Amino acid sequence: MAQAESVDNLEQLLRATAAGDAQAFRRLYEASSAHLFGLLMRMLKRRDWAEEALQDCYLKIWQKADTYAPEKGQPLAWLMTVARYRALDLLRIRRPEVELPDEEDAPPMTFADGAADDPQLRAAEREGIRRLNDCMGGLAPEQRRSVLLAYYEGYTHQELARVLDAPLGTVKSWVRRGLQRLRECLDA
């Protein structure tokens, strides 16, 4: 299966990177940087910030590759989590400069700009995005908006409550229930 081969390849590259193999790290970067950069652009909305965050992400990946645990998730998901947390850190520091787009004006959800180096990985990404979009469509509007703002825009629960003009407990429930429904849908 093409997706399994790509997952196996990324896992091998992460293991080799953890062992200090610079060539494996270079190949890992080539195989995954478009995905991470796309996510960073989506979250940060500024190319210079995304480029800075991408560099920081790969420094962290080089230093922490040994913490990747295959039994806890796929390698690309782990890499994307590293990128997401870096973007959230930058957003918290630079929040005044970031504007929230209207939901209808937001660019389509994608994790990579242009064609990825690995067509198998790109196909798996497209399928995953299609499934995620289908599952997102099944959420109640307030759950969908809460999840998107929290995970793609980096909003905290307190910020969500203010932006959505809803009580904090309600917003937390929307996010929690939305994530639970997404997990159930994606696992089906």
Secondary structure, DSSP 8 states (H G I E B T S, - for coil): -HHHHHHHHHHHHHHHHHTT-HHHHHHHHHHHHHHHHHHHHHHH--HHHHHHHHHHHHHHHHHHGGG--GGGS-HHHHHHHHHHHHHHHHHHHHGGG-----GGGS----S-SS--S-HHHHHHHHHHHHHHHHHHHTS-HHHHHHHHHHHHS---HHHHHHHHT--HHHHHHHHHHHHHHHHHHHH-
